[in-house]
Amino acid sequence: MNPKTRELLMQVSTATLCTALFKRGLRNQFIQDVRPLNPGLANMVGEAFTLRYMPAREDRNPLSAFQNREHPQRQAVEQCPPGAVLVIDSRKDARAASAGGILLARLMQRGVAGVVTDGGFRDSPEIARYRMPAYHCRPSAPTNLTLHEAIEINGPIGCGDAPVFPGDVIVGDAEGVIVIPAHLADEVAAEATEMTVFEDFVQEMVMQGRSILGLYPATEEQSRLDFAAWRKACGR
């Protein structure tokens, strides 16, 4: 990822990014029903590295499966590149955990930018204290083997109804997680940054009692003039 793009995406909201993508005809990039365990952290930004689960079949998923050093879940944790985001397709099924505190601690120590699943994490109270962003649907104590079989690393997946391709840019904030197609990341980051400046101006005007009519969107010339003057005064 372009370092400048990463820097810009650290400063914009998923809401603004959703609007920028909607302008380009993309309506389904927000991962549904996931929330941060540690919402006080800075934005999560990184390229997607994926792990896909399928429904577990009992004869293939005894506890001894974890003794296999090539187990896809374990390999995903060890292969996810530093600076990337591990995105897990758990079929929106949080009845069993996608991973737990030890595996997420390993990801954190390896320098991974964050992790998101449309299922659940076990050891969630501990994960909530980590310095690495983590997103899930809800806490889930049962081991993943009871319902999930890790079957593929770094292929296309669906996560919370959003399509995710390896290398897509993942951004998470206190509201949720959005997936930006890789080829759009630079232009979307730049546009979202400009949108954020304008939205900050609008928010300030609204808090001062100004009507949104003619201001948001800026359909009146006076609004555009006021924005230009505000931006110059603020150095933005």
Buried (B, 14 or more C-beta within 10 A) or exposed (E): BEEEBBEBBBEBBBBBBBBBBEEEEBEEBBBBEBBBBBEEBEBBBBBBBBBBBEEBEEEEBEEEBBEEEEBBBBBBBEBBBEBBBBBBBBBBBBEBBBBBBEBBBBBBEBEBBBBBBBBBBBBBEBBBEBEBBBBBBEBBEBBBBBBBBBBBBBEBBBBBEBBBBBBBBBBBBBBBBBBBBBEBBBEBBBBBBBBBBBBBBBEEBEEEEBEEEBBBEBEEEEBBEBBEEBBEEEEE
